[in-house]
Amino acid sequence: MSKGFADNTYKSLKAKKFTSSSEPQGRLIPWSPWPPANFQTRYPAFPFVLTVLILIVGQWYFSLLR
């Protein structure tokens, strides 16, 4: 006899995890906890945005040196 209102079928449905086969699993760098393998598909503009931010910060830094 189970306790509470939940039955066994509810637990088995909750335990199942659906994974999409189209997205890569694991890590881009195997020994690193970051980034996940689907990082490039989720954030395709990340390299461009990072480059722009580095250029803006560098320009701001060099303007302070003058």
matplotlib code that plots the C-alpha trace (Angstrom):
import matplotlib.pyplot as plt

x = [0.0, 1.5, 1.3, -0.3, -2.3, 0.4, 0.4, 3.3, 2.4, 2.9, 6.4, 7.4, 6.2, 8.0, 11.3, 11.4, 13.6, 13.1, 16.3, 16.3, 18.6, 19.2, 21.1, 24.7, 25.2, 28.2, 30.8, 32.8, 35.9, 35.7, 37.6, 35.8, 32.4, 31.6, 30.4, 27.9, 28.0, 24.9, 26.3, 27.2, 23.7, 22.0, 24.1, 25.5, 26.4, 28.5, 31.9, 30.8, 29.4, 32.5, 34.8, 32.8, 32.9, 36.6, 37.1, 34.9, 36.7, 40.1, 39.2, 37.9, 41.1, 43.4, 41.4, 42.0, 45.8, 46.0]
y = [0.0, 3.3, 6.4, 9.6, 10.2, 9.4, 5.9, 4.0, 5.1, 8.8, 8.1, 6.2, 9.0, 11.6, 9.5, 9.4, 12.0, 13.0, 13.9, 15.3, 13.4, 16.5, 18.4, 17.2, 15.9, 16.3, 19.1, 20.9, 20.6, 17.1, 18.1, 21.4, 21.9, 24.8, 25.2, 22.5, 20.9, 22.7, 26.1, 26.9, 26.1, 28.0, 31.2, 31.5, 35.2, 34.7, 35.0, 38.2, 39.8, 38.8, 40.4, 43.6, 43.8, 43.3, 46.0, 48.5, 47.8, 48.0, 51.3, 52.7, 51.5, 53.1, 56.4, 56.5, 56.2, 59.4]
z = [0.0, -1.0, 1.1, -0.1, -3.3, -5.9, -7.4, -9.1, -12.6, -11.7, -10.3, -13.4, -15.7, -13.7, -13.7, -17.5, -19.0, -22.6, -24.5, -28.0, -30.3, -32.5, -29.9, -29.0, -25.5, -23.2, -23.3, -25.9, -23.8, -22.1, -18.9, -18.4, -16.7, -19.2, -22.0, -22.8, -26.2, -27.4, -26.5, -30.2, -31.4, -28.5, -28.8, -32.3, -32.0, -28.9, -30.6, -32.4, -29.2, -27.2, -29.8, -29.9, -26.1, -26.0, -28.6, -26.7, -23.3, -25.0, -26.7, -23.3, -21.6, -24.2, -24.0, -20.2, -20.8, -22.8]

ax = plt.figure().add_subplot(projection="3d")
ax.plot(x, y, z, "-o")
ax.set_aspect("equal")
plt.show()
